[in-house]
């Protein structure tokens, strides 16, 4: 088994390796590894490990966006419906302008 002191980073050959990925068994420098679930992993192995979790959430996010869009359309329809009902309840005399106009013969 090769010693860690003589190894170079798999991604950066000019850098000295400080850790070994437990998944792919390659040596990496400090910038290329991270700790995940108490294990040292390289970026590509971490991506492979987290990929199923990301794809399973993707459908949930799509459904959530669809539900938010439908709720927005429903809310917009409700606002315009209530506005239309309110406009229909206004008396015709208001639209004609006769509601506010007083004739001289109406004062008596």
C-alpha positions as CSV (number, residue, x, y, z in Angstrom):
1,X,0.0,0.0,0.0
2,X,1.5,3.4,-1.0
3,X,2.2,5.9,1.7
4,X,0.2,9.1,1.9
5,X,3.3,11.2,2.3
6,X,4.5,10.4,-1.2
7,X,1.1,10.8,-2.9
8,X,-0.1,13.7,-5.0
9,X,-3.7,15.0,-5.5
10,X,-5.6,13.2,-8.2
11,X,-7.0,16.5,-9.5
12,X,-4.0,18.7,-8.8
13,X,-0.7,16.9,-9.4
14,X,1.4,19.8,-8.1
15,X,-0.3,19.5,-4.6
16,X,0.5,17.0,-1.9
17,X,-2.3,14.6,-1.0
18,X,-3.7,14.9,2.5
19,X,-6.6,12.3,2.4
20,X,-7.9,9.3,0.5
21,X,-11.5,9.0,-0.6
22,X,-13.2,6.0,0.9
23,X,-15.3,5.3,-2.1
24,X,-13.0,5.6,-5.1
25,X,-9.8,5.0,-3.1
26,X,-8.0,8.0,-4.8
27,X,-5.7,10.5,-3.1
28,X,-6.8,14.2,-2.9
29,X,-5.6,17.5,-1.6
30,X,-7.4,19.5,1.1
31,X,-9.6,21.4,-1.4
32,X,-10.8,18.3,-3.2
33,X,-12.3,16.4,-0.3
34,X,-15.1,16.9,2.2
35,X,-16.5,15.2,5.2
36,X,-20.0,13.6,4.8
37,X,-21.5,11.3,7.4
38,X,-18.2,11.0,9.2
39,X,-16.4,9.9,6.0
40,X,-13.9,11.7,3.8
41,X,-15.3,11.8,0.2
42,X,-14.1,13.5,-3.0
43,X,-16.5,15.8,-4.9
44,X,-17.4,13.2,-7.6
45,X,-18.2,10.5,-5.1
46,X,-20.2,12.9,-3.0
47,X,-22.2,13.8,-6.1
48,X,-22.9,10.2,-6.9
49,X,-23.9,9.6,-3.4
50,X,-26.3,12.5,-3.2
51,X,-27.8,12.1,-6.8
52,X,-30.7,9.7,-5.8
53,X,-31.7,12.1,-3.1
54,X,-31.7,15.1,-5.5
55,X,-33.8,13.3,-8.2
56,X,-36.3,12.1,-5.6
57,X,-36.9,15.7,-4.5
58,X,-37.1,17.0,-8.0
59,X,-40.6,15.6,-8.6
60,X,-41.8,17.0,-5.3
61,X,-40.6,20.5,-6.3
62,X,-42.3,20.2,-9.6
63,X,-45.6,19.2,-8.0
64,X,-45.2,22.0,-5.4
65,X,-44.7,24.6,-8.2
66,X,-47.7,23.3,-10.1
67,X,-49.9,23.5,-7.0
68,X,-48.7,27.1,-6.3
69,X,-49.5,28.0,-9.9
70,X,-52.9,26.6,-9.7
71,X,-53.6,28.3,-6.4
72,X,-52.5,31.6,-8.0
73,X,-54.8,31.2,-10.9
74,X,-57.7,30.3,-8.6
75,X,-57.0,33.3,-6.4
76,X,-56.9,35.6,-9.5
77,X,-60.2,34.1,-10.8
78,X,-61.8,34.7,-7.4
79,X,-60.7,38.3,-7.3
80,X,-62.1,39.0,-10.8
81,X,-65.3,37.1,-10.0
82,X,-65.9,39.2,-6.8
83,X,-65.1,42.4,-8.7
84,X,-67.6,41.4,-11.4
85,X,-70.3,40.6,-8.8
86,X,-69.7,43.9,-7.1
87,X,-70.0,45.8,-10.4
88,X,-73.2,44.0,-11.2
89,X,-74.7,45.0,-7.8
90,X,-74.2,48.7,-8.5
91,X,-77.6,50.2,-9.5
92,X,-78.2,51.4,-13.1
93,X,-78.9,54.9,-12.0
94,X,-75.3,55.2,-10.7
95,X,-74.0,54.4,-14.2
96,X,-76.4,56.8,-15.9
97,X,-75.4,59.6,-13.6
98,X,-79.0,60.2,-12.4
99,X,-78.4,59.0,-8.9
100,X,-76.4,62.1,-7.9
101,X,-78.3,64.7,-10.0
102,X,-81.2,66.5,-8.2
103,X,-83.9,68.0,-10.3
104,X,-85.7,71.1,-9.2
105,X,-89.0,69.3,-9.1
106,X,-87.6,66.5,-6.9
107,X,-86.8,68.9,-4.0
108,X,-90.3,69.4,-2.9
